[in-house]
Amino acid sequence: MTVRPQPEELLETGHRVTLAAVADVLLPSWKGLPSASDIELSGKPVDRVLSYAPELAPRLAASLSAVGDREIPHALREMLENDRKGLDLLLLVCCAAYYMQPSVQERTGYRGQEAEVIDRAELPAYLEDGTLERTVAPPNVAREFATLEEAGL
């Protein structure tokens, strides 16, 4: 039987320090929302994410090692050009840890998933409001405008 490591054991302290710095650049305080450091994202919030997906930990650690002690914006720009998957993983983990926090959910108005009661006898709104028709048959821009200038192109 293989013993699974605890989420808090999946990232070393140095990686957590780097993650905190990266997360503060990606998720600063804004319009009443807390910053990543306000919610201590590199602690329990990231552990929660890694408890759901521990397989992300080795690649996350590698991405954080690539950032190292460099200036964070410069390191992220370099990752955008040379290691898009590593950058995407940093974004995924930071955003998941951030938006899973109750204080962030409360401030954004997210109440969690809610069960919706569906009356099987009632027609869905998309059948009555024309949404389905617009989706199935989108307007033909070429027929609606005589020239590209009229279309604003």
C-alpha positions in Angstrom: 0.0 0.0 0.0 1.4 3.4 -1.0 1.2 6.2 1.5 0.2 9.4 -0.1 2.0 12.5 1.2 0.0 15.2 2.9 -0.6 18.3 0.7 1.6 20.5 3.0 4.5 18.1 2.3 4.2 18.5 -1.5 5.9 21.9 -1.7 9.2 22.9 0.0 9.4 26.1 2.0 11.5 27.8 -0.7 8.8 27.0 -3.3 6.1 28.4 -1.1 8.1 31.6 -0.7 8.4 31.9 -4.5 4.7 31.0 -4.9 3.7 33.8 -2.5 5.7 36.3 -4.5 4.3 35.1 -7.8 0.7 35.0 -6.5 1.0 38.6 -5.2 1.9 39.7 -8.7 -0.9 37.7 -10.3 -3.5 38.5 -7.7 -3.0 41.9 -6.1 -5.7 43.5 -3.9 -8.3 45.0 -6.3 -11.7 46.7 -5.9 -12.3 45.2 -2.4 -10.9 41.8 -3.2 -8.0 40.6 -1.0 -4.6 40.0 -2.5 -3.0 36.6 -2.5 -0.9 37.5 0.5 -4.1 38.7 2.4 -5.4 35.1 2.2 -2.0 33.5 2.7 -2.5 31.7 -0.6 0.8 29.8 -0.5 -0.3 28.0 2.7 -3.6 26.2 3.3 -5.3 27.4 0.1 -2.6 25.9 -2.2 -2.6 22.8 0.0 -6.3 22.4 -0.6 -5.7 22.6 -4.4 -2.9 20.0 -4.1 -5.1 17.7 -2.0 -7.5 17.5 -5.0 -4.7 17.2 -7.6 -1.4 16.0 -6.0 0.0 15.1 -9.4 0.4 18.9 -10.1 3.0 19.3 -7.3 6.1 18.1 -9.1 5.4 20.4 -12.2 4.4 23.2 -9.9 7.7 22.9 -8.0 9.6 22.8 -11.3 7.8 26.0 -12.5 8.6 27.7 -9.2 12.2 26.6 -9.4 12.4 28.2 -12.9 11.2 31.5 -11.4 13.8 31.3 -8.6 15.0 34.5 -7.2 14.5 36.5 -10.3 12.2 39.6 -10.6 8.7 38.1 -10.8 7.3 40.1 -13.8 10.5 39.3 -15.8 10.3 35.6 -14.9 6.6 35.4 -15.9 7.2 37.1 -19.2 10.0 34.7 -19.9 7.8 31.8 -19.0 5.1 33.2 -21.4 7.6 32.9 -24.2 9.5 29.8 -23.3 7.4 27.7 -20.9 3.7 28.4 -21.5 2.6 25.1 -19.8 4.6 26.1 -16.7 3.0 29.5 -16.7 -0.5 28.1 -17.3 0.0 25.7 -14.3 1.0 28.6 -12.1 -2.1 30.6 -13.2 -4.3 27.5 -12.6 -3.1 26.7 -9.1 -3.0 30.4 -8.0 -6.5 31.1 -9.3 -8.0 27.9 -8.1 -6.5 28.4 -4.6 -7.7 32.0 -4.6 -11.3 31.5 -5.8 -11.8 28.5 -3.5 -11.4 30.8 -0.5 -14.7 31.6 1.3 -13.7 35.3 1.8 -13.1 35.7 -2.0 -16.3 33.8 -2.9 -18.3 36.0 -0.5 -16.9 39.2 -2.0 -17.5 38.0 -5.6 -21.0 36.9 -4.9 -20.3 33.2 -5.6 -22.6 31.0 -3.5 -21.3 27.7 -4.8 -23.1 25.3 -7.0 -26.8 25.3 -6.6 -29.3 22.7 -7.6 -31.8 23.9 -10.1 -35.2 22.5 -10.1 -36.3 21.6 -13.7 -39.9 21.2 -14.6 -39.9 18.6 -17.3 -43.3 19.8 -18.5 -42.0 23.3 -19.1 -40.2 24.2 -22.3 -36.7 25.4 -21.8 -36.3 29.2 -22.3 -33.9 28.8 -25.2 -36.7 27.3 -27.2 -39.0 30.2 -26.6 -36.7 33.2 -26.6 -35.1 32.6 -30.0 -31.6 31.7 -28.6 -31.6 28.3 -30.3 -32.5 29.8 -33.7 -29.7 32.4 -33.4 -27.2 29.7 -32.5 -28.2 27.3 -35.3 -28.5 29.9 -38.0 -26.1 32.8 -37.1 -26.6 36.0 -39.2 -24.7 36.1 -42.5 -22.6 39.3 -42.2 -22.0 39.3 -46.0 -25.8 39.5 -46.6 -26.5 42.2 -44.0 -23.8 44.7 -45.2 -23.1 45.7 -48.7 -19.5 46.7 -48.1 -16.8 46.0 -45.5 -16.9 49.7 -44.5 -20.6 49.4 -43.6 -19.8 46.3 -41.5 -17.1 48.3 -39.6 -14.3 46.2 -40.9 
